[in-house]
Amino acid sequence: MSTFNVPTREEVSANNQAIFDNLQKGLGFVPNLYAAMAHSENALGSFMQFSGAATSLSKKEKEAIDLAVSQLNECRYCQSAHTAIAKMNGFTDEQAIELRKGGASWDAKLNTLTQTARALVANQGKITAEETAAFYAAGYTKGNLVDIIIAIGVITVTNYLHNATDVAIDFPVAPEL
């Protein structure tokens, strides 16, 4: 059980209260992991800017990365949150599980993206010439490679935050693999 509490709106700064209000308006609730960031005066706002930045990746591509990386980083919160978000973006439960395992048998390009993201994480950013060639052969660009690395950075922040704090999961819990 976590001893890292999830602060209420009344327990955070005015700046973070405004972010809570926007999250409440947009999502209908403030996810516990975001609320936990509000222990810091600046972390939540900085994270929201970082995670909401423009990217060359589609929502489905970002979700594929989020699921694969969250699995590698063993973050149950993010596995659960991104399984729910993946379904909102048109993935089935079975596809979300396959993405968590690092593949996408139904889509060759997405399969390559997911495998590249996993290779980047597993090898601390180092990928082989063969992996790089396969990535470009699938139709991705150098810009896409940069954006994958940024996407990995974003999800790694939340993975590590949950792994360190163990705040309660407030999404339907994803199945163990």
Short mmCIF file of the C-alpha atoms (twelve columns), coordinates in Angstrom:
data_MODEL
# 
_entry.id   MODEL 
# 
loop_
_atom_site.group_PDB 
_atom_site.id 
_atom_site.type_symbol 
_atom_site.label_atom_id 
_atom_site.label_alt_id 
_atom_site.label_comp_id 
_atom_site.label_asym_id 
_atom_site.label_seq_id 
_atom_site.Cartn_x 
_atom_site.Cartn_y 
_atom_site.Cartn_z 
_atom_site.pdbx_PDB_model_num 
ATOM 1   C CA . MET A 1   0.000   0.000   0.000   1 
ATOM 2   C CA . SER A 2   1.297   3.426   -0.946  1 
ATOM 3   C CA . THR A 3   2.089   6.034   1.639   1 
ATOM 4   C CA . PHE A 4   2.229   8.627   -1.158  1 
ATOM 5   C CA . ASN A 5   -1.128  10.343  -0.909  1 
ATOM 6   C CA . VAL A 6   -3.193  11.663  -3.776  1 
ATOM 7   C CA . PRO A 7   -3.849  15.311  -2.908  1 
ATOM 8   C CA . THR A 8   -7.281  16.837  -3.292  1 
ATOM 9   C CA . ARG A 9   -7.892  20.066  -5.160  1 
ATOM 10  C CA . GLU A 10  -7.893  21.973  -1.859  1 
ATOM 11  C CA . GLU A 11  -4.442  20.618  -0.955  1 
ATOM 12  C CA . VAL A 12  -2.611  21.879  -4.048  1 
ATOM 13  C CA . SER A 13  -1.426  25.296  -5.232  1 
ATOM 14  C CA . ALA A 14  -3.692  27.704  -7.107  1 
ATOM 15  C CA . ASN A 15  -1.816  26.931  -10.332 1 
ATOM 16  C CA . ASN A 16  -2.371  23.195  -9.869  1 
ATOM 17  C CA . GLN A 17  -6.010  23.810  -8.889  1 
ATOM 18  C CA . ALA A 18  -6.542  25.417  -12.312 1 
ATOM 19  C CA . ILE A 19  -5.014  22.359  -13.987 1 
ATOM 20  C CA . PHE A 20  -7.245  20.084  -11.885 1 
ATOM 21  C CA . ASP A 21  -10.249 22.120  -13.060 1 
ATOM 22  C CA . ASN A 22  -9.214  21.697  -16.711 1 
ATOM 23  C CA . LEU A 23  -8.687  17.962  -16.244 1 
ATOM 24  C CA . GLN A 24  -12.062 17.649  -14.522 1 
ATOM 25  C CA . LYS A 25  -13.707 19.524  -17.391 1 
ATOM 26  C CA . GLY A 26  -11.933 17.565  -20.140 1 
ATOM 27  C CA . LEU A 27  -11.765 14.050  -18.664 1 
ATOM 28  C CA . GLY A 28  -14.510 14.122  -16.071 1 
ATOM 29  C CA . PHE A 29  -11.964 13.401  -13.290 1 
ATOM 30  C CA . VAL A 30  -8.394  14.068  -12.230 1 
ATOM 31  C CA . PRO A 31  -6.380  10.856  -12.670 1 
ATOM 32  C CA . ASN A 32  -4.589  9.923   -9.452  1 
ATOM 33  C CA . LEU A 33  -1.187  9.923   -11.120 1 
ATOM 34  C CA . TYR A 34  -1.678  13.487  -12.352 1 
ATOM 35  C CA . ALA A 35  -2.905  14.531  -8.909  1 
ATOM 36  C CA . ALA A 36  0.227   13.002  -7.379  1 
ATOM 37  C CA . MET A 37  2.330   15.234  -9.645  1 
ATOM 38  C CA . ALA A 38  0.665   18.237  -8.006  1 
ATOM 39  C CA . HIS A 39  2.750   17.681  -4.871  1 
ATOM 40  C CA . SER A 40  5.252   19.664  -6.933  1 
ATOM 41  C CA . GLU A 41  4.450   23.277  -7.722  1 
ATOM 42  C CA . ASN A 42  5.642   22.899  -11.335 1 
ATOM 43  C CA . ALA A 43  5.695   19.225  -12.327 1 
ATOM 44  C CA . LEU A 44  2.060   18.832  -13.362 1 
ATOM 45  C CA . GLY A 45  2.022   21.923  -15.585 1 
ATOM 46  C CA . SER A 46  5.377   21.037  -17.123 1 
ATOM 47  C CA . PHE A 47  4.241   17.466  -17.743 1 
ATOM 48  C CA . MET A 48  0.972   18.578  -19.339 1 
ATOM 49  C CA . GLN A 49  2.894   20.798  -21.776 1 
ATOM 50  C CA . PHE A 50  5.407   18.045  -22.550 1 
ATOM 51  C CA . SER A 51  2.785   15.333  -23.031 1 
ATOM 52  C CA . GLY A 52  0.478   17.575  -25.074 1 
ATOM 53  C CA . ALA A 53  3.129   18.807  -27.499 1 
ATOM 54  C CA . ALA A 54  2.666   18.400  -31.250 1 
ATOM 55  C CA . THR A 55  3.968   15.165  -32.774 1 
ATOM 56  C CA . SER A 56  4.144   13.448  -36.152 1 
ATOM 57  C CA . LEU A 57  2.661   10.311  -34.575 1 
ATOM 58  C CA . SER A 58  -1.036  9.472   -34.710 1 
ATOM 59  C CA . LYS A 59  -3.047  8.834   -31.552 1 
ATOM 60  C CA . LYS A 60  -2.971  5.108   -32.334 1 
ATOM 61  C CA . GLU A 61  0.795   5.142   -32.801 1 
ATOM 62  C CA . LYS A 62  1.263   6.983   -29.482 1 
ATOM 63  C CA . GLU A 63  -0.980  4.473   -27.715 1 
ATOM 64  C CA . ALA A 64  1.000   1.581   -29.198 1 
ATOM 65  C CA . ILE A 65  4.197   3.113   -27.805 1 
ATOM 66  C CA . ASP A 66  2.565   3.848   -24.440 1 
ATOM 67  C CA . LEU A 67  1.362   0.258   -24.058 1 
ATOM 68  C CA . ALA A 68  4.632   -1.360  -25.133 1 
ATOM 69  C CA . VAL A 69  6.793   0.903   -22.948 1 
ATOM 70  C CA . SER A 70  4.499   0.655   -19.915 1 
ATOM 71  C CA . GLN A 71  4.740   -3.117  -20.130 1 
ATOM 72  C CA . LEU A 72  8.546   -3.052  -20.290 1 
ATOM 73  C CA . ASN A 73  8.681   -0.586  -17.398 1 
ATOM 74  C CA . GLU A 74  6.253   -2.769  -15.410 1 
ATOM 75  C CA . CYS A 75  3.869   0.092   -14.667 1 
ATOM 76  C CA . ARG A 76  0.439   -1.326  -13.790 1 
ATOM 77  C CA . TYR A 77  -1.136  2.143   -13.612 1 
ATOM 78  C CA . CYS A 78  -0.084  3.078   -17.159 1 
ATOM 79  C CA . GLN A 79  -0.855  -0.387  -18.536 1 
ATOM 80  C CA . SER A 80  -4.375  0.066   -17.184 1 
ATOM 81  C CA . ALA A 81  -4.844  3.695   -18.217 1 
ATOM 82  C CA . HIS A 82  -3.518  3.134   -21.724 1 
ATOM 83  C CA . THR A 83  -5.529  -0.045  -22.244 1 
ATOM 84  C CA . ALA A 84  -8.639  2.052   -21.595 1 
ATOM 85  C CA . ILE A 85  -7.390  4.878   -23.829 1 
ATOM 86  C CA . ALA A 86  -6.410  2.395   -26.554 1 
ATOM 87  C CA . LYS A 87  -9.997  1.118   -26.639 1 
ATOM 88  C CA . MET A 88  -11.235 4.714   -27.007 1 
ATOM 89  C CA . ASN A 89  -8.875  4.995   -30.001 1 
ATOM 90  C CA . GLY A 90  -10.274 1.910   -31.735 1 
ATOM 91  C CA . PHE A 91  -8.077  -0.930  -30.475 1 
ATOM 92  C CA . THR A 92  -9.663  -4.131  -29.165 1 
ATOM 93  C CA . ASP A 93  -8.730  -5.707  -25.835 1 
ATOM 94  C CA . GLU A 94  -6.769  -8.368  -27.713 1 
ATOM 95  C CA . GLN A 95  -4.880  -5.767  -29.733 1 
ATOM 96  C CA . ALA A 96  -4.010  -3.813  -26.571 1 
ATOM 97  C CA . ILE A 97  -2.561  -6.973  -25.049 1 
ATOM 98  C CA . GLU A 98  -0.577  -7.706  -28.199 1 
ATOM 99  C CA . LEU A 99  0.759   -4.149  -28.217 1 
ATOM 100 C CA . ARG A 100 1.835   -4.556  -24.593 1 
ATOM 101 C CA . LYS A 101 3.750   -7.654  -25.703 1 
ATOM 102 C CA . GLY A 102 5.458   -5.581  -28.418 1 
ATOM 103 C CA . GLY A 103 3.664   -6.541  -31.590 1 
ATOM 104 C CA . ALA A 104 0.782   -5.680  -33.900 1 
ATOM 105 C CA . SER A 105 0.176   -8.685  -36.168 1 
ATOM 106 C CA . TRP A 106 -2.773  -6.951  -37.869 1 
ATOM 107 C CA . ASP A 107 -0.701  -3.935  -39.053 1 
ATOM 108 C CA . ALA A 108 2.888   -4.309  -40.341 1 
ATOM 109 C CA . LYS A 109 3.774   -0.619  -39.949 1 
ATOM 110 C CA . LEU A 110 2.423   -0.428  -36.395 1 
ATOM 111 C CA . ASN A 111 4.213   -3.697  -35.622 1 
ATOM 112 C CA . THR A 112 7.526   -2.146  -36.705 1 
ATOM 113 C CA . LEU A 113 6.827   0.986   -34.656 1 
ATOM 114 C CA . THR A 114 6.073   -1.035  -31.536 1 
ATOM 115 C CA . GLN A 115 9.145   -3.222  -31.969 1 
ATOM 116 C CA . THR A 116 11.320  -0.138  -32.502 1 
ATOM 117 C CA . ALA A 117 9.959   1.505   -29.346 1 
ATOM 118 C CA . ARG A 118 10.609  -1.646  -27.323 1 
ATOM 119 C CA . ALA A 119 14.132  -1.942  -28.724 1 
ATOM 120 C CA . LEU A 120 14.870  1.683   -27.848 1 
ATOM 121 C CA . VAL A 121 13.718  1.177   -24.258 1 
ATOM 122 C CA . ALA A 122 15.300  -2.242  -23.766 1 
ATOM 123 C CA . ASN A 123 18.649  -1.038  -25.118 1 
ATOM 124 C CA . GLN A 124 18.684  2.440   -23.544 1 
ATOM 125 C CA . GLY A 125 18.229  4.224   -26.856 1 
ATOM 126 C CA . LYS A 126 20.576  2.076   -28.894 1 
ATOM 127 C CA . ILE A 127 19.085  0.259   -31.857 1 
ATOM 128 C CA . THR A 128 20.845  -1.790  -34.478 1 
ATOM 129 C CA . ALA A 129 21.375  -0.812  -38.085 1 
ATOM 130 C CA . GLU A 130 18.917  -3.574  -39.024 1 
ATOM 131 C CA . GLU A 131 16.245  -2.213  -36.672 1 
ATOM 132 C CA . THR A 132 16.775  1.296   -38.022 1 
ATOM 133 C CA . ALA A 133 16.590  0.076   -41.636 1 
ATOM 134 C CA . ALA A 134 13.365  -1.842  -40.903 1 
ATOM 135 C CA . PHE A 135 11.876  1.268   -39.284 1 
ATOM 136 C CA . TYR A 136 12.601  3.415   -42.354 1 
ATOM 137 C CA . ALA A 137 11.519  0.631   -44.736 1 
ATOM 138 C CA . ALA A 138 8.129   0.588   -42.967 1 
ATOM 139 C CA . GLY A 139 7.626   4.186   -44.080 1 
ATOM 140 C CA . TYR A 140 8.800   6.081   -41.019 1 
ATOM 141 C CA . THR A 141 11.119  9.085   -41.153 1 
ATOM 142 C CA . LYS A 142 13.925  10.563  -39.085 1 
ATOM 143 C CA . GLY A 143 11.360  12.963  -37.643 1 
ATOM 144 C CA . ASN A 144 9.209   10.017  -36.590 1 
ATOM 145 C CA . LEU A 145 12.213  8.468   -34.848 1 
ATOM 146 C CA . VAL A 146 12.739  11.670  -32.869 1 
ATOM 147 C CA . ASP A 147 9.027   11.764  -31.985 1 
ATOM 148 C CA . ILE A 148 9.107   8.125   -30.803 1 
ATOM 149 C CA . ILE A 149 11.942  8.973   -28.452 1 
ATOM 150 C CA . ILE A 150 9.971   11.966  -27.108 1 
ATOM 151 C CA . ALA A 151 6.886   9.725   -26.674 1 
ATOM 152 C CA . ILE A 152 9.016   7.205   -24.772 1 
ATOM 153 C CA . GLY A 153 10.213  10.037  -22.521 1 
ATOM 154 C CA . VAL A 154 6.652   11.140  -21.768 1 
ATOM 155 C CA . ILE A 155 5.386   7.667   -20.849 1 
ATOM 156 C CA . THR A 156 8.543   6.868   -18.903 1 
ATOM 157 C CA . VAL A 157 7.855   9.852   -16.616 1 
ATOM 158 C CA . THR A 158 4.460   8.461   -15.619 1 
ATOM 159 C CA . ASN A 159 5.763   4.876   -15.462 1 
ATOM 160 C CA . TYR A 160 8.508   5.869   -13.041 1 
ATOM 161 C CA . LEU A 161 6.240   8.117   -10.997 1 
ATOM 162 C CA . HIS A 162 3.767   5.315   -10.430 1 
ATOM 163 C CA . ASN A 163 6.445   2.723   -9.816  1 
ATOM 164 C CA . ALA A 164 7.948   5.021   -7.155  1 
ATOM 165 C CA . THR A 165 4.680   6.100   -5.507  1 
ATOM 166 C CA . ASP A 166 2.238   3.221   -6.080  1 
ATOM 167 C CA . VAL A 167 -0.768  5.558   -6.041  1 
ATOM 168 C CA . ALA A 168 -4.101  3.794   -6.478  1 
ATOM 169 C CA . ILE A 169 -5.050  2.816   -10.036 1 
ATOM 170 C CA . ASP A 170 -8.255  4.648   -10.956 1 
ATOM 171 C CA . PHE A 171 -8.829  2.937   -14.320 1 
ATOM 172 C CA . PRO A 172 -10.107 -0.581  -14.958 1 
ATOM 173 C CA . VAL A 173 -7.070  -2.700  -14.091 1 
ATOM 174 C CA . ALA A 174 -5.478  -4.255  -17.171 1 
ATOM 175 C CA . PRO A 175 -4.903  -8.000  -17.110 1 
ATOM 176 C CA . GLU A 176 -1.507  -9.320  -16.062 1 
ATOM 177 C CA . LEU A 177 0.570   -10.768 -18.875 1 
# 
